[in-house]
Amino acid sequence: MILKSPSHSSTSNSISSVDFTQILACFMAAVCGSGISEGFFRALVSRGPESALLEVYRNARNSAQAAVTDDVMRPQRVRLQHEAAAVNPTAIVGCKVCRVPEGSTERYTRWINSLSPEQLLTQVYTSHGPTVIMPTWFCSRDWFQTVGRFDEGGKGVPEDLLFFYQSLRRGGTVVRVDECLLVYRYHEHAATHSVLEDTIWDLRVDFLQERVLSQWEAFTIWNAGKQGRKLYRSLSPTNQKKVKAFCDVDENKIQKGFYTYEESKERPKPKIPILHFRNASPPFIVCVKLDMTHGVLEENLLSLQLKEGIHYYHFN
């Protein structure tokens, strides 16, 4: 028995091509007498995994609920995440994952599993998305209803990122159970691949401006290259004026002296200084990819005695 109190399994079949009814019947026979009751309904019109999850949550009767898609749960997942959610009622609770096939999306998996408790909140602006991935989510039913429903726009909508950001806006927290409780399957046709990079970029920039840049009077963009300049161009005019410099380690970029915003309608066109990172001043928005510099970026940040979440945030 997984929980001391009875639990309820609510199931929605949205897009499977197998005989899901037969599979579910086998599952219910296996758990019969364990204290798990079951509710089943079939989604006749497939609108993707976000619609299936929403239907499950609508029909669930538990005080806490877990997301289960086409991945494999470890036996202790429900118990351990339920315990974490009970003491963190406004949290999205995730867990560490094991990847199948082993070694797929290696950098991403390492990031998922290695974030510190503080980084679960400070690294919510990176291109990786939610700091606990949606297949691992577990939260109280009350908090799910407080945050609001998933966006059911279907293919191409990053419903997990939208819900995750809305949870944070409402004062929610993020917690991870530091055990591998889910076998996370990689496949080429996963719904996440249908989301356009530009869509994710715009959401991240808006959230960064809302949560961080609105609190700063001035800041430096760490990276005078393509990604740093793209971020600058994506900012609102108000936040562009807050950028006092770019910084970098590349002497070729530093020797140019400044970046000219050619697309600007202002005259004269804005020219932003480019400095060596040791000559720049915090706070920083770091636009350098994590885990791609053999530790050099991390060493440089450490050498300046900076604290993540105060003196800098990662964006890439």
C-alpha positions in Angstrom: 0.0 0.0 0.0 1.5 3.3 -1.0 -0.4 5.7 1.3 -2.0 5.2 4.7 -5.1 7.0 3.4 -7.1 5.8 0.4 -6.0 7.3 -3.0 -7.8 7.8 -6.2 -6.5 7.1 -9.7 -8.0 9.3 -12.4 -7.1 8.4 -16.0 -7.5 10.1 -19.4 -6.5 8.5 -22.7 -5.8 11.3 -25.1 -3.5 10.2 -27.9 -2.5 6.6 -27.3 -2.7 4.1 -30.2 -2.7 1.0 -28.0 -5.7 -0.7 -26.4 -5.5 1.5 -23.3 -8.7 0.2 -21.8 -7.2 -3.3 -21.6 -4.0 -2.0 -20.1 -5.9 0.0 -17.5 -8.0 -3.1 -16.6 -4.8 -5.0 -15.9 -3.5 -2.2 -13.7 -6.7 -2.0 -11.7 -6.7 -5.8 -11.2 -3.1 -5.5 -9.9 -3.9 -2.8 -7.3 -7.3 -4.2 -6.3 -7.6 -4.2 -2.5 -4.7 -1.8 -2.1 -6.8 1.2 -1.2 -6.7 2.8 -4.6 -10.0 3.6 -6.3 -10.2 4.5 -10.0 -12.0 6.8 -12.3 -11.7 6.4 -16.0 -12.9 8.4 -19.0 -11.8 8.6 -22.6 -11.0 11.8 -24.2 -12.7 11.4 -27.6 -11.0 14.4 -29.2 -7.3 14.5 -28.7 -5.9 17.9 -27.9 -2.6 16.7 -26.5 -1.1 15.8 -23.1 -2.1 19.2 -21.4 -5.8 18.5 -22.1 -5.5 15.0 -20.8 -3.8 16.2 -17.6 -6.4 18.9 -17.1 -9.2 16.3 -17.4 -7.4 14.1 -14.9 -7.1 17.0 -12.4 -10.8 18.0 -12.8 -11.9 14.5 -12.0 -9.4 13.7 -9.2 -10.7 13.5 -5.7 -7.4 13.5 -3.7 -6.1 16.4 -1.7 -2.8 16.1 -3.6 -2.2 15.0 -7.1 0.6 13.8 -9.3 1.2 14.1 -13.0 1.8 10.8 -14.8 2.3 10.7 -18.5 4.1 8.0 -20.6 7.0 7.8 -18.2 7.7 5.1 -15.5 7.2 5.9 -11.8 9.3 4.3 -9.1 7.2 2.5 -6.5 7.9 5.1 -3.8 7.1 8.2 -5.9 3.6 8.9 -4.6 4.5 8.5 -1.0 7.7 10.6 -1.0 6.2 13.4 -3.1 3.0 13.4 -1.1 5.0 13.8 2.1 6.9 16.8 0.5 3.7 18.4 -0.7 2.0 18.0 2.7 4.7 20.3 4.3 4.9 22.6 1.2 1.2 23.3 0.3 2.0 26.0 -2.1 4.8 24.2 -4.0 5.2 22.4 -7.2 7.0 19.3 -6.0 9.3 17.5 -8.4 12.0 14.8 -8.2 15.2 13.7 -9.8 14.9 11.6 -13.0 16.6 8.7 -14.7 16.8 9.0 -18.5 15.8 6.4 -21.1 17.7 5.9 -23.4 20.5 6.4 -21.0 22.6 9.4 -21.9 19.9 11.2 -24.0 19.8 15.0 -23.4 22.7 14.6 -21.0 23.3 18.3 -20.2 19.6 18.9 -19.6 19.3 15.8 -17.4 22.3 16.9 -15.4 20.8 20.3 -14.9 17.5 18.8 -13.7 19.1 16.7 -11.1 21.9 19.0 -9.9 20.1 22.3 -9.1 20.4 23.4 -5.4 17.2 24.2 -3.5 17.9 27.9 -4.1 18.6 27.4 -7.8 15.1 25.9 -8.2 13.9 29.5 -8.0 16.9 31.5 -9.4 17.2 29.5 -12.6 13.6 29.7 -13.8 14.6 32.1 -16.6 16.9 29.7 -18.5 16.1 28.0 -21.8 15.7 24.7 -20.0 12.3 25.8 -18.8 10.7 24.7 -15.4 13.4 23.8 -12.9 11.3 20.7 -12.0 10.0 19.0 -15.2 6.3 18.5 -15.7 6.3 14.7 -15.7 7.5 14.8 -12.1 5.0 17.4 -10.8 3.1 16.8 -7.6 1.1 19.5 -5.8 -1.9 20.0 -3.6 -5.3 20.1 -5.3 -6.0 23.4 -3.6 -2.8 24.9 -5.0 -3.6 23.6 -8.5 -7.0 25.3 -8.4 -5.4 28.5 -7.0 -2.9 28.7 -9.9 -5.6 28.0 -12.5 -6.0 25.7 -15.4 -3.5 24.6 -18.0 -3.5 26.4 -21.3 -5.4 24.1 -23.7 -4.1 25.8 -26.9 -2.7 22.5 -28.0 0.3 21.8 -30.1 3.0 24.5 -29.9 1.8 25.9 -26.5 4.3 25.5 -23.7 1.6 24.8 -21.1 4.1 23.6 -18.5 6.1 26.8 -18.6 2.9 29.0 -18.5 1.6 27.1 -15.5 5.0 27.1 -13.8 5.3 30.9 -14.1 1.8 31.5 -13.0 2.5 29.4 -9.9 5.5 31.6 -9.1 3.5 34.8 -9.7 0.9 33.6 -7.1 3.7 33.2 -4.5 4.3 29.5 -5.0 7.5 27.7 -4.4 9.5 24.9 -6.0 10.6 21.8 -4.2 12.5 18.7 -5.4 12.6 15.2 -3.8 16.3 14.3 -4.2 15.7 10.7 -5.3 15.2 9.3 -8.8 11.4 8.7 -8.7 10.7 8.8 -12.4 12.2 7.1 -15.5 11.9 9.9 -18.1 11.6 8.7 -21.6 13.0 10.5 -24.6 11.3 10.2 -27.9 11.5 12.2 -31.1 7.8 13.0 -31.3 7.4 14.3 -27.8 5.0 17.3 -27.6 7.8 19.5 -26.3 9.4 19.5 -29.7 6.4 21.3 -31.3 7.0 24.5 -29.2 8.8 27.2 -31.2 12.0 28.5 -29.7 10.8 32.1 -30.2 7.7 31.4 -28.2 9.8 30.2 -25.2 12.2 33.2 -25.7 9.4 35.8 -25.5 7.9 34.2 -22.4 11.3 34.1 -20.7 12.2 37.7 -21.5 8.8 38.9 -20.2 9.1 37.0 -17.0 12.7 38.2 -16.5 11.6 41.8 -17.0 8.7 41.3 -14.7 10.4 39.6 -11.8 14.0 40.8 -11.9 14.7 43.8 -14.2 11.8 45.8 -12.8 13.6 45.7 -9.4 17.0 46.9 -10.8 18.0 50.5 -11.7 20.9 49.3 -13.9 22.6 46.1 -14.9 25.2 44.4 -17.1 24.6 41.8 -19.7 27.3 39.1 -19.5 28.0 38.1 -23.1 28.7 40.6 -25.9 28.0 38.0 -28.5 24.8 36.9 -30.3 22.7 35.8 -27.3 23.6 38.9 -25.2 22.8 41.3 -28.0 19.5 39.4 -28.8 18.5 39.8 -25.1 19.2 43.6 -25.3 17.1 43.9 -28.5 14.3 42.0 -26.9 14.0 44.2 -23.8 11.5 47.0 -23.4 12.9 50.5 -24.1 12.8 51.2 -20.4 15.0 48.2 -19.6 17.3 48.8 -22.5 18.2 52.1 -20.9 19.1 50.2 -17.8 21.9 48.3 -19.6 25.1 50.1 -18.6 27.5 47.6 -20.3 28.1 44.3 -21.9 30.9 42.2 -20.5 32.9 39.3 -22.0 36.1 37.3 -21.9 36.7 37.5 -25.7 39.4 40.1 -26.4 38.1 40.6 -30.0 34.7 41.7 -28.7 36.2 43.8 -25.9 38.5 45.6 -28.3 35.5 46.8 -30.4 34.8 49.0 -27.4 31.0 49.2 -27.7 27.9 47.6 -29.3 25.8 49.9 -31.5 22.0 49.2 -31.5 21.6 49.7 -35.3 17.8 49.0 -35.3 17.1 51.8 -32.8 15.0 54.7 -34.0 16.9 57.0 -31.6 19.4 59.5 -32.8 22.2 59.2 -32.0 21.9 55.4 -31.9 22.6 53.8 -28.5 26.2 52.6 -28.0 26.7 50.2 -25.1 30.3 49.7 -23.8 31.8 46.3 -23.9 34.1 45.5 -21.0 36.2 42.7 -19.6 34.1 40.9 -17.0 36.6 41.9 -14.3 36.0 45.6 -15.1 32.2 45.3 -15.1 30.0 45.8 -12.2 27.0 43.8 -11.0 24.2 42.9 -11.1 24.5 40.7 -14.2 22.2 38.8 -16.5 24.4 35.9 -17.6 23.7 34.9 -21.3 26.3 32.2 -21.5 25.2 28.6 -21.8 25.5 26.6 -18.6 27.8 23.5 -18.5 29.4 24.4 -21.8 32.6 26.2 -20.8 34.3 23.4 -18.9 33.7 25.3 -15.6 35.3 28.5 -16.8 32.1 30.6 -16.5 31.4 29.2 -13.0 35.0 30.0 -11.9 34.8 33.5 -13.2 31.6 34.2 -11.3 33.0 32.6 -8.2 36.2 34.8 -8.5 34.0 37.9 -8.3 32.4 36.6 -5.0 28.9 37.0 -6.5 25.8 35.4 -5.1 23.3 33.9 -7.5 19.9 35.5 -7.1 21.3 38.7 -5.8 24.2 39.7 -8.0 23.4 37.7 -11.1 20.8 35.5 -12.8 21.3 33.0 -15.5 19.3 33.5 -18.6 20.7 31.1 -21.2 
